[in-house]
Amino acid sequence: MSDNTVKYTLHERDLPRYWYNVQADLPEPLPPALHPVTMKPLTPADLAPLFPMELIKQEVSTERWIEIPDEVRDIYRLWRPTSLFRARRLEKFLDTPAKIFYKYEGVSPPGSHKPNTAVAQAYYNKKEGVRRIATETGAGQWGSALAFAGACFGVEIKVYMVGVSYYQKPYRRIMMEAWGANCVPSPSPDTNIGRQMLAADPDCPGSLGLAISEAVEDTMSRDDTHYSLGSVLNHVLLHQTINGLEAKKLMEQAGEYPDIVIGCVGGGSNAAGLFLPFVKDKLDGTRPNLRIINVEPHSCPTLTKGPHVYDYGDSAKMAPILKMYSLGHGFMPPPIHAGGLRYHGMAPIICHLQKLGYTEARAVHQLETFEAGITFARTEGILSAPETMHAIRAVIDEALKCRESGEAKTILFNHSGHGHVDMAAYDAYLSGKLQDYEYPREKIEESLADLPKVG
Ligand SMILES: Cc1ncc(COP(=O)(O)O)c(C=O)c1O
């Protein structure tokens, strides 16, 4: 009997008990994060005003497996384990011998992978007695995930949402409010840096770097508040590995191992969450030919055009300095609809792995991502988030290469979220109003001139 399985599932009892920490297996340790003022390696005491101690420990831990607290697993069980799908209808449409698999994270209450870390972060803050958390959000996915997690543990949430997305995506703000959070457009009049930006340009579209500055300033100006970041940092990628660990078990169930793992990258958390448990096999030499492709927008080409340097995590130079590919902390990317991919930097873990040659990067244009997203909707049914469409574009391109070469490669990608709250973007595309943005070379060169002078 031929196997025509579409959906591979795990039982709740198979929910992983540990997150995987790649820092245990890196051939060279990560370069240290630096203090934004002293430029010396950060100490736990430097980070204590921002994060609970458990997360600070996870940030620098080199233990391979870190136990997931039962309270966090209990919330995960509301939607996890998530299923692995074989995209048979897409394969047929593309007429490709490639086998395409995707792990679908859009089934979480906020509709993306983001609650995998939001729930853990809200939990550790609550445990340390923190009453309130401030954060930034791009497309609103992260803000809504943290709002949901705050509601789970009774923690108050304040969200600075990148202005352009706040107005493009009002439903994300309403979701946050439904979960009890307070969301304002960034730049906002609530902080010094926000007021300065508004005075210089009342129509400033905002950026993730700027929204981070506002959330950090908010945190530093109050005693009852911690800060939370939805991507980039090591502990965030750690929490996301629950997805890759599930995917590994499910690929075994399907009797397959991927030749290529693909994810879209903003700060890098969903892609890394899927690929880190697989990159482990490349690091230890068991799967030397595994390819990992991180996909980003041409309009914000961090991994494909940025230098590997020390840069500030935010525009106002208040957040830690990280070693990463960067377009410069002052870079304001064009207002593409994939708001979650408009960050000037990238997770140091992803940058380190790329620098060492374990992963590769690719940039795609906005219009071709929507074309891929529509093909996916008309074959597999899911209306994907604009961020996720970047991964889908690369998947389709790889599958078409297989059609040319006749190779039956196994491709696995992370479907990071649905686009039900992105209908304005779909409307713009379907009515021919969406445009591509060229690589903004001059703006990037200008912002790279202001990198920190690290000794
Ligand atoms: C659906 C979705 N996918 C991907 C991303 C990109 O973030 P990251 O690279 O941290 O996964 C976002 C960010 O908001 C998102 O909402």
Ligand as a Chemical Component Dictionary entry (heavy atoms), coordinates in Angstrom:
data_LIG
# 
_chem_comp.id                   LIG 
_chem_comp.type                 NON-POLYMER 
_chem_comp.pdbx_formal_charge   0 
_chem_comp.three_letter_code    LIG 
# 
loop_
_chem_comp_atom.comp_id 
_chem_comp_atom.atom_id 
_chem_comp_atom.alt_atom_id 
_chem_comp_atom.type_symbol 
_chem_comp_atom.charge 
_chem_comp_atom.model_Cartn_x 
_chem_comp_atom.model_Cartn_y 
_chem_comp_atom.model_Cartn_z 
_chem_comp_atom.pdbx_ordinal 
LIG C1 C1 C 0 4.931  34.828 11.661 1  
LIG C2 C2 C 0 6.319  35.328 11.885 2  
LIG N1 N1 N 0 7.337  34.660 11.345 3  
LIG C3 C3 C 0 8.605  35.073 11.512 4  
LIG C4 C4 C 0 8.913  36.208 12.239 5  
LIG C5 C5 C 0 10.336 36.635 12.348 6  
LIG O1 O1 O 0 10.859 36.568 13.622 7  
LIG P1 P1 P 0 11.978 35.511 14.011 8  
LIG O2 O2 O 0 13.055 35.644 12.995 9  
LIG O3 O3 O 0 12.418 35.860 15.369 10 
LIG O4 O4 O 0 11.320 34.177 13.967 11 
LIG C6 C6 C 0 7.882  36.936 12.841 12 
LIG C7 C7 C 0 8.180  38.129 13.643 13 
LIG O5 O5 O 0 7.352  38.844 14.078 14 
LIG C8 C8 C 0 6.560  36.482 12.659 15 
LIG O6 O6 O 0 5.545  37.140 13.198 16 
# 
loop_
_chem_comp_bond.comp_id 
_chem_comp_bond.atom_id_1 
_chem_comp_bond.atom_id_2 
_chem_comp_bond.value_order 
_chem_comp_bond.pdbx_ordinal 
LIG C1 C2 SING 1  
LIG C2 N1 SING 2  
LIG C2 C8 DOUB 3  
LIG N1 C3 DOUB 4  
LIG C3 C4 SING 5  
LIG C4 C5 SING 6  
LIG C4 C6 DOUB 7  
LIG C5 O1 SING 8  
LIG O1 P1 SING 9  
LIG P1 O2 DOUB 10 
LIG P1 O3 SING 11 
LIG P1 O4 SING 12 
LIG C6 C7 SING 13 
LIG C6 C8 SING 14 
LIG C7 O5 DOUB 15 
LIG C8 O6 SING 16 
# 
